[in-house]
């Protein structure tokens, strides 16, 4: 049997949060089995987030997202989509091709801790003045910022 070229894909599984809390290992095992069934080379598979849903799906209002990156033959993606539709435990899945990423970028992206970046605030915007107008000392005093005075 001839195998095609394996492309890089991203899949986001949506699981009912109650189901995920009750049987997390079973959910991960199900996702792994689905990917292994299509002979996918799994790069990463991890919980992404738990959030309220914009609308209820199968009477569920909260969902847990599982994000995975994998390499697979493009001809087998329809088989994965079919398995997701037939699964009673997975509510939705989104599968995208991500050729613009490398495996190193994916691993770095999945392992780094996301801390809020420091925000540089322009003094004119911080004082509520229109852009381009210099902030005056009177505005600083009126705003309760006496330490801004020179």
N, C-alpha and C positions, 0 to 999 in steps of 0.2 A: 504494500500500500504506500502510495506517495504522500509525503507530508508537505504541507505548504510552508511558506515562510512565516515565522512567528512574529507578529506585530505586538507592540506595547499597548495595553488597554488599562483603563481605570473602571472599576465598578463600585457603585454606591448602593448597598443594600439597605432597605428601610424595614425595620422590624418593630413590632409592637413592644413598647417598653416593658409592659408587664410580663410578656413572654421572655424577653431578654433577661429580666431580673430573675425569673423563675428557673430558666435553664440556659445560662450563658454559654456553657461548654457545648451544649447540644447545638446551639445556633452557630457557633464558630465551626463546629464539626460539619454542619450542613453546608455552610458556605464553602468550606474547604473541599468537601465531596463534590459539590457542583463544579468547582473549578478543576478538580482533578479528573472529573468525568470527561471534560473536553481536552484533556492532556495539557492543561495550562501550567506554565512555570510561574508559581506564585512568588512575587518579589516581596510584597508586604501585605498584611491583613490585620487590621486593628480597628478598635472602636473609635469612631470619629467624634460623635456627640450624641446627646439626648436632648430633644427639643419638643415643644408643643407643635402640633401640626396646624397648618392654616385651615384645614377642614378635616372632618373625621373620615377615616378610611377604615372600612370594615368595623365601624363603631369604636375605633380607637382614636384618642385625642392627643396622645404623645407617641413619639417614635424614637427609636435608637438607630443611629446610622453607623454602618460598618463600611469602611473604605478599604479597597484592595487594589493593588497594582499587579498586573500579571502579563505574561507573554503567552499568546495563543495564536493558532491558525485562524485567520479571519473567517474561514468557511464554517467554523464550529461555534461562532458567536450566536447564531440563531438557535442552536441546541441549548446554549446557556439561557437565552431569553425564554425558550419554551419551558425549561425546568423551573425558572422563576415563576412563570405564570401558573404552572401546575402546583407549586408549593403552597401549602396552607400557612406556613410560618413566615414567609417573606411577603410583605405587603406590596413592595415596589422595588424596582432596581433600575438604575441608569448606567448604561455601559457606553463608554466613550473611548475612542482611539486617541492616544496621547503620544504621537510620534515626535512631538517637539521637545519632550523630556528625555533625559538619559536616566539610566538606572541609578547612577550616583546622585543625581538631583532628587530623584524620588526618595531614596534612602535618607538623604540629608533633610528633605522636607518633612518626612514622617518622624524623624528622631529629634529634631530641634524643638526646644521649648519656645512657645509663642508668648513672649513678654511684650506688653505694650511699649511701643517705641516712644521716646521722648518727643514731644511736640514743640517746635519752635514757634513762638507766637510773636507776630509783628506788633510793635508798640502801638502803631496807629490803629490796628484792628482791636487790640486789647482795650484801648481807651474808648472805643465806640465811635471814633471819628471816621469820616469818610476816607477812603483810600487816597493817599497822596497828600493829605493834610497832616502837618506835624502836630503831635500831641502837645498841648500847652501845659504849663505848670499849674494853672488854675483848674484844668480838667483833672489833673492828678489829685489835687487837694479835694476837689468836689467829689471825686470818686472814692475818697478815703485812702489814697495811696501816698502819704507824705514822704515815704522813703524814695519815691521816684524823683523827688526834687533834687536839683543839682546845687 
